[in-house]
């Protein structure tokens, strides 16, 4: 019989905040499982699967039937607890967004408050460039991508529009990767490498990316998004794997979407809201959906 023990594995800074009782979501998770008769422990991250009981990891860890993963849904206090680390495999990714079922006034109010909190002082401006936020492994085409990041950059640069690529602030780029970007700049004078994606969103005609979270931020400013890879927030973007790169880039400048209703649906209705009165019930429901007997 598997022990009804949940061991939550955390990075050092997150573990310290949790032990001090300063991590609200972990407080709610602990309350939820203990109310179900389970024991809850906190530990450092590990690559080892659980020997007994169940394990919850932050973002990544060993795959195992008794392991699940928690990850922020881009902004506090919204979270997911899922049995799969890959965001594009989450239920929200296959769920249907139906804007007609989302109330307009609360959605607009939600977007306005969220934008004030996340992007204070930023408002949509005149379109001056195409923003290309890059992640890592620029020369590789991974299983969830339609092409490599550098191939994506070349496709966008070939439109002739003023294009600015930004590097991930925590990225570790090789000389080969930087040389490849430099060669693209030599071929396309309209392409440059810039800094600070967030400050470039407001005046972006559209955002082109594999699946960077910068694209999700762009929704807050009603900026069109072109995605070259699979991700959970694809519903209102132009999706290269589905419609092709030429069509996606051609339609991007005039692409329209209901950003307020989408953000309300994605965050309020598809995520665990850690500050909600019924957060514990949402947590237990997510664990049961992942196959745990709680």
Order of alpha helices (4+ residues) and beta strands (2+ residues): beta-alpha-alpha-beta-beta-beta-beta-alpha-alpha-beta-alpha-beta-alpha-beta-alpha-beta-alpha-beta-beta-alpha-alpha-alpha-beta-alpha
